[in-house]
Amino acid sequence: MSLVIPDEFLQTADISEAELQLEIAILLFQQEKITLGTASQFAGMNQLDFQRILGSRKIPIHYGVDEFKQDLKTLEANNWR
């Protein structure tokens, strides 16, 4: 699925495309809709950098066995080795 966000919206919100992606990733992670790995991947950064941003915003990192298994599946699906 593709989502088209008009440039005018980004200008009105005074936010870049990358910043919006990061905010969406953070929101979905906070709501426990996606895992840490999926969120960091969506934001276009590695997990450590994403965790630093979460830490700077005092957002707790909930990362359990289920999230680890999901991240492992995501990595395998992307042929990461």
QUICOR-V211760 format. One line per field, one symbol per residue. ss: DSSP state (H for helix, E for strand, - for the rest). phi: phi as a letter, one per 30 degrees, with the letter a starting at -180 (. if undefined). burial: # if it has 24 or more other ideal C-beta (glycine too) atoms within 12 Angstrom, else .. Layout:
ss->???
phi->???
burial->???
This chain:
ss->------HHHHHHH---HHHHHHHHHHHHHH-----HHHHHHHH---HHHHHHHHHH--------HHHHHHHHHHHHH----
phi->.cbccdeddddddhbdddddedddddeddedhdbdedddddddibddddddddeddchcdccbcdddddddddddddchdb
burial->...................#######..#....##########...#..##.##......#.#...#...#..........
